[in-house]
């Protein structure tokens, strides 16, 4: 389990954070505490993702009365600006502590922060694979009215989580505790979250463990020596903001702040030792680069990790191929739609049959509306189809995959987990496993999307122009209909007596045009001529 105090964006402006996470208008809520409370209880979605909520130290279980009391307490402190603390506790995928355990966890963490007597509102959110507990705490003490800012709060939360995992028998998480050596200080921030959830060594830890000493040794030799030391480890030194970052040369999007590797590598320390920052002059071949590996070494972990990586890469490859194919289908469809629209406009302007139409303007507007509607529907289908493909090919973390292997009886996986002090709890199979290689080639509901190979049935209208191919009578789900095809689009015309009589002499495969709502054969499948 991971507990963290969520920092507010925008210089501590919790009102801005509240508007962002609740999608509320600026003036719709009056206080930051009210905005955070609505987010915690999921009021914007009628509580669809909330399993339960709890009010503590407010003297009332009614949310409205509790919020009024919290608001009055905060109003009595006129000096503090940030009066609300947002605490989030997340659990590994598949783990769901009991309500009693969750109450114990919340109480223990508040005690660790020294805020057990403060008013608070909490709720359990279950809308993701990782169940998470939100706690909105009033930083103003209800009696002393002092604004409490927990010193070393994150460190205290890490220690409390470690003890709670042991006491309650929960999945053990690496919290980086018990290390006094500065070179082995706990990794902080997103890198620590990634390691805790995935069990894989982070880029930040690798730079600290493999490159830190060489970088510090080159510090007194000037910027060229520093760049050379970094390059030998596959790193680039680049300015960012007011500081420096070490960037993975093989993946520029992966970076770590230089000062988080060692304070002696901060911009200020390096400028003091080497002078004004200089860019690298020469390219130096790397003798080692970062490669993700299990955080906890074990003799049997390497072959398991290779197996995990092979399955993950295969899933990524299949996912990418299917997404590329799906995008191509939808974009081809939209190109066909544009070509059809241009052709119909041309026929409307120059065709002999269209010249009989009384209101060409209305026909042109209908064509434009139809093209816009189908194009937007196709874009929506492209987006939803990609989401379905991603759902069919989920990518579990190394840690989740290892637990699943252990639950399935893999003794090597069990040994690796036990060597880490992890608890083995067989879990029911979830959707987070790597998929088999025999997945279908498209989204599960592809037939519902407007793709050229399997278009949906669009309602037929007498205002439609151009040639149509008759496909016969079918039931698209809304009752018997006459089905006409134009390009990649299928149109369903209600099979009324009048429509059936008008199409009595038309065979499937015949091409027709409509005049005053009646089909006229322009090309017979059998004779090749009009009738």
ABEGO torsion letter per residue (X at the ends): XBBBBBBBBGGGBAAAAAAAAAGBBAAABABAAAAAAAAAAGAAAGGAABABBBBBGAGBABAAAAAAAAAAAAAABAABABABBBBBBBBBBGBBBBAAAAAAAAAAAAAAAGAAABBBBBBBBAABABBBBBBBBBABBAAAGBBBBBBGAAAAAAAAAAAAAAAAGBBBBBAGBGBABAAABBBBEAAAAAAAAAGBBBAAAAAAAAAAAAAAAAAAAEAAAAAAAAAAAGBBBBBBEABBBBBBAABAABBBBAAAABAAABAAAAAAAAEBBBBBABBBBBABBBBBBBABBBAAAAAAAAAAAAAAAAAAAAAAAAAAAAAAAAAAAAAAAAAAAAAAAAAAAABAAAAABABAAAAAAAAAAAAAAAAAAAAAAAAAAAAAAAAABBBBBAAAAAAAAAAAGBAAAAAAAAAAGBBBBBBBBBAABBBBAABBABBAAAAABBBAABBBBBBBBAABBEBBBBAEBBBAGAEBBBBBBBEABBBBBBBBAAAAAAAAABBBGBBBBBBGGBBBBABBAAAGBBX
